[in-house]
Amino acid sequence: MMGNTSGMIIICSDSVGETAEAVVRAAISQFDAEHVRLKRYSHVRHADELVPLMKEAASEKGFIAYTLVQPDLREAIKELAIQFNVRIVDVMGPMISAFVDTFASEPKRTPGLLHQLDEDYFRRVEAIEFTVDSDDGKDLHAMHRADLILLGVSRTSKTPLSIYLAHKGRKVVNCPIVPEMLPPEPLFHLPVSKIIALTMTPEHLWKVRTERLKSMGLPEHSRYASMERIQEELDYASGLYDRLGCKVIDVTDKAIEETASLIMEWM
C-alpha cells in the first residue's frame, strides 16, 4: 500500500540539471508524492559548493539525485554523502559505465553537452518565449507567425498544452473563445491546418471550473461554473469550429502529453 510521501529531493548538476529532474519526476509519478519538494542546484563546479546542499538534504531528511561528469566532483559527493549520512543517486553514472564497458570508449567529461546552444536549442527557447508572450490571446497579431493556433473555452487546458508544445519547438498562440467576444479576424485568413480546437464534455468542464473556483476561494455557484453557461459557451465554440472547418480534439479524458502527441502527428 502506497503512503502519502513528503520530503525533499535535491537535484545537483554541473550543467543545467534537466536530465536529473526529468528522471526524478518520472519516479515521483509512481507515488502519492504531491508533498515532495524538488530543489535544483545547477552549474556546480567546485567541491565546496556541494557542502551546503548536502547539509540541506541531511536537515530535510531527503536525498540527492545528481548528474556530475567531472571525476573530482563525483568523488567529492560520494565522500560527503558518507560524512553527512545522505543517500545519493547517480543518474548518469551507470549509463556512462555501461557505455565504457561495452564500447571501450572514454567519456568526454564535459558538462552540458546535451544542452549545447545548437540550432534546436535556440528554436525551442524562441518557441517558449513566443508562446508565453501569446498566452490567452495576449498577442493575436502573432497568429501569422505561429506554427499552431489553439482555440477553446476557458479551462480546456489551452495554456499547459501550449507550453508543452513550445518545449517541443512549436510556436503556439492560444485563443480563448467567449460568446460575448467576436472571434479574432486573423483566424479566418489562416490556413485551417494551423488551427486546432479543444473541447470537453459539459459535465467534466463543470467539475474543472468548480474546482478552480474552490481553489481561488470564490463562490462555487457563480455563472462561470453553471451548466447553463458552460453549455452556452460550448455551443458557441462548436459553431465557430464548424465555420472554420478546423480539427477538434475532445480533451475530456486525455492527458496533455496524449493531446500534444496527436497534434504533433497532424503537424
Buried (B, 14 or more C-beta within 10 A) or exposed (E): EEEEEEEBBBBBBBBBBBBBBEBBEEBBEEEEBEEBEBBBBBEBEEBEBBEEBBEBBBEBEBBBBBBBBBEEBBEBBBEBBEEBEBEBBBBBBEEBEEEEEEEEEEEEEEBBEEEEEEEEEEBBBEBBEBBBEBBEBEBBEBBEEBBBBBBBBBBBBBBEBBBBBBBBBBBBBBBBBBBEEEBBEBBEEBEEEBBBBBBBBBEBBBBBBBEBBEEEEEEEEEEBBBEEBBEBBBEBBBEBBEEBEBBBBBBBEBEBEEBBEBBEEEE
